[in-house]
Every structure is written in C-alpha cells, then in structure tokens.
Amino acid sequence: MKNSVTKRINRPFIFLFGLLMITQGALSTVAQAQIIPRPPQINAASYIVMDATTGEILIEENADERRSPASLTKIMTTYVADKEIEAGHISLDDEVFVSVRAWSLDCGSNSSCMFIKEGDYVRLEDIMRGIIIQSGNDASIALAEHIAGSEDAFADLMNQYADQLGMLNSQFRNSHGLDVEGHYSSARDLALMARAVINEFPESYGMYSEQEFTYNGITQRNRNTLLFTDRNVDGMKTGYTSEAGYCLVASAVRDDMRLITVVLGAGSEAGRAQETQKLMTYGFRYFQTWEMFSGNETLENVQVWYGASNSVDVGVAEARTVTIPRGEQDNLVTEIVMDEELKAPIALGQPLGRIKVSLGDMVYYEGPVVAMQAVEKGGFFKRLMDWLNLFFLSIFS
C-alpha cells in the first residue's frame, strides 16, 4: 500500500495505514476530504459513466431502463466476431459473401450502409471497418450470415454472449439495430459490452478510433464527432432511430484513467456529443483509478510461534485497482486484523487475517491477507522456548 503509516495495537493484532492516526484512543484527521459537487444535469433518457479498468459506476440515471439501442447493437456484432476469431472459427482474411438480403437493405436517410454489392466477396477485416466506422447495416447482415448462416442464428449467439457478460436487460433480434419488437438493451448493459471489447480485444478496439474508411470508392467519416473534437476520445459508436433517439457510447483516456460513457435518447446529434462531454469532464475531474495493491505485495511482518523462523511476511496476493475521489489516495485507511498467536507450520498463501480499506463510510476493499512465504515447524528446543514464552506471557497479560 502506497503512502502509508503503520500503527500496531495489541492482540488481536491490528494495523492501521493512512493519514488517519491513532493517538491515545483519539482520532485526528490530517487532510481534509475532497469536496465533490453533484453530477451535471444530462438531457437524455438514460446514461451512465463507468471506470473501464475497475468497472465502478461513477454516475447513472435510468441505467437499467430497457431501450432501443439502434446502431449501438453493432458493438455486440463485432464483439461476437472477435470471439469467433479468438476461437479460430473465422479470420480477418476470410472472404465474406454478400447475399441478396444484405445488399438489398434500405440505405435511406435514416439508415447507413457500407455499399457492398450482391454476389461480391469482401474481406472480413473490411467488413469489420464497414460496421465500426461506416455503421453499415448491410455489412452487419453479411457478417452475421458468414458466421452463423442466418441472422436469426447470429442473434442467438449475441444473446448468449450478452448472458456471459451479465447484460441482464438486453435482448438482440438482429445484428444492425434497426427497430424491431423485442430488440432492446440498457445503458448499464452497453457499458458492460463496451468494457468487454476494450479490455478483451484492444487491437479490434483500435478500429473505433479511425476517423474514416473508404470502400468501393466511397469514403465515409466516423459518425462519432468527439473523435474530431476531443483528443482523449478514442471510441466508440453512435446510433439513431426514431424510437431510440440519438445515442452514443464513448470512451476516453486521461491521466491513466479510462472512462466509458453511454448516453441514450438524447435530442439531437450535437446533443448526444455535448451530454457525453459533460459526463467525461465530471468523471475525469473528480475521480481517479488507483492501484491499491500491485499483487504479491508485503504489508507487514508479524511474529510466528513454534516456527523455524520467528516471523512471516503477510500481504495481498492479487493486484487490486479501485476508483476513488481524485486526490484522496493518501487518506485511505487500511485496517489489518491478524489471527491471534500465529503458529507454525504456515503454508505459502495461507490466510492469516483480514484487511479492510476505506475512506469514511465507503469500503473500497475487504478480503484476506496471506502468508508471503512458508514457515516450517521449528526444532524441539525452539518449540519448547516458544511454549515457555507464551506461558509466561499469558500469566502476565
């Protein structure tokens, strides 16, 4: 744990870290807590802000409301493709056949297309860019048919992956997002889906930052206008239908923190970008991603009885990163309560106590502390001396 001060209290052993000190039973606060204003008012039907690293939710409103996701559906379409590539079922070099159904899809003013032609074979990597950058409905159908044979079968794949991601308020009926009964998602589910793409498939996610794509002599710009106005934004996807309104899933990185925002049902194309910018500004200004434990990190050395060694290092085995109010890392209070009278033998990784990290009433982590090395049982005379020491300690205590 970084920037910590240690204090020890008698059995059971308790260690307190942080700038909250114990002095003769009185608590004194060294640093003043960060003041955080209320989140901004957002003109949208539902929205959410998530830390992409930790999954923590910073802001939400109607985040579980089921709504038409429009072309945000295509994030799941490409996620399924990435999973199928990962499994070895398809590759970016595949030639995707364009069926009559994919080619004949309406590409009017309320729709979007890659403008692929019936009977053509299009490289799968181009199809992916046609979906991600150009938001091609025709490309989405071609990809769905290439992977699963039909769009209905592909939608079944989408729903299975949604279940795996914990998307509790989502059901997909098609690969492109045009309004149809029973096709819905939520702000929280879309954030979970975006996080999966970002963390599992960073190379594929890179396509979401590309500002334009040219296919068949037609160049189309990415509809995510924030890519052109905010250097921190590197994704993700826009959507619009009359039922869904104007929607945007966006992601940006600043100061080693990545945020995901979802805005659903905004009033205009400019409005969805403006409301997203408000959420991004608030999230980056008042929160930070903090590496609490780096993994296999020793926090304290404690006494061991009856062992070949007189002590053992204890710590947290797994890395742990949390989202905290910006600038509050030095005010985190870590309390470790050790088991009383640790006795050998002790195995590597054996739980020896509990740890809790908090800031005021907010608990950021609670779990076991473990032995960072094994301690074998000591010889006869070592065990005898420890027994005598414990005997006299029990008398005088």
Number of C-alpha atoms within 10 A of each C-alpha: 18 14 11 18 16 16 14 12 11 8 11 13 15 19 20 22 23 23 20 20 18 15 9 6 7 7 10 11 11 12 11 8 13 12 9 12 8 8 14 12 9 18 17 21 20 23 30 26 29 25 24 25 19 17 16 15 18 20 17 18 16 15 24 19 18 19 22 31 32 27 29 28 27 25 25 25 27 24 22 24 23 21 16 14 14 12 10 9 10 17 16 15 11 13 17 23 20 22 19 13 12 23 22 13 17 13 15 8 6 10 18 19 21 27 21 23 17 14 12 13 15 20 15 22 16 19 25 24 23 25 28 31 27 25 28 26 27 31 32 28 25 28 29 28 22 21 20 14 12 14 21 16 15 24 21 16 19 25 18 15 17 23 14 9 14 13 21 15 19 25 21 27 22 23 28 28 24 23 19 13 9 12 19 21 25 27 31 29 23 27 29 20 21 27 23 17 21 23 12 14 15 11 12 17 22 13 18 24 19 18 18 16 19 15 16 9 8 9 12 17 14 23 20 26 17 22 21 13 10 11 11 15 23 21 28 30 25 30 27 25 18 12 14 21 21 25 33 30 27 27 30 21 16 14 9 9 18 23 28 30 31 31 31 30 25 25 14 14 18 12 18 27 22 16 21 27 17 14 25 24 11 18 25 20 12 17 18 23 23 20 15 18 19 15 13 16 16 19 20 13 14 15 13 20 23 23 23 16 16 17 16 23 18 27 27 24 18 11 12 15 16 17 23 19 20 17 13 16 22 17 22 24 22 25 19 25 19 22 15 12 14 18 18 21 16 21 14 14 17 15 19 17 21 18 19 17 20 16 19 10 6 10 13 18 14 14 13 18 25 24 24 23 14 17 22 15 17 18 11 9 10 16 17 13 13 17 14 11 12 13 11 10 10 9 7 6 5
